[in-house]
């Protein structure tokens, strides 16, 4: 069994990423989670990511195969997937955000080096645009929500600021809650299991660039037979 470190914003997110890793590789993992606390700035998350990478690198010196997923919601930072986002309508703090995948990769390379072939562990980075619920909704729906959501909830202050003077339409967490409700009385983790079990990864990769980028990382990991 391989050891999987996940740095994410919640235990639920880590569970979803681990399910994806298992589905795409066929491997069973012992999961170790380190959470990014809500409200952490880039510097704090960078330190946490670096610490987790150092821990995982040390573990990779043993007999176990070690894998690592670093994850953070995009939350309206610049990304090729959200070019339709009108940045001038965001609050100033969000307008100032930098590309997250860029500094996350820089952090990984700062610990493991730039030659990926020499890395002692298998790494994947996940930056859902704008959050993991966007992947869940797009996995469950062929048609893109119109207009494309950018926020968690329609009743959030930042959504209200962005869409003013109009009322915000349903946002990603609102739509994901609708999908969960349609699946019956499932708790969130059971719903995640259901989503990943039925997931057409190729189709979702065609609907979400950020998911495709995550999948490309995982596609480079060894398959179950290679680890046997």
ABEGO torsion letter per residue (X at the ends): XBBBBBBBABAAAAAAAAAAAAAAAGBBBBBBBBBBBBGBBAAAAAAAAAAAAAAAAAAAABABBBBBBBBBBAGGBBBAAAAABBAAABBAAAAABBBAAAAAAAAAAAAAEABAAABABBBBBBBBOABAAAAAAAAABABBBOBBBABABAABAAAAAAAOABBBBBBAAAAAAAAAAAAEBBBAAAAAAAAAAABBAAAAAAABAAAAAAAAAAAABBBAAAAX
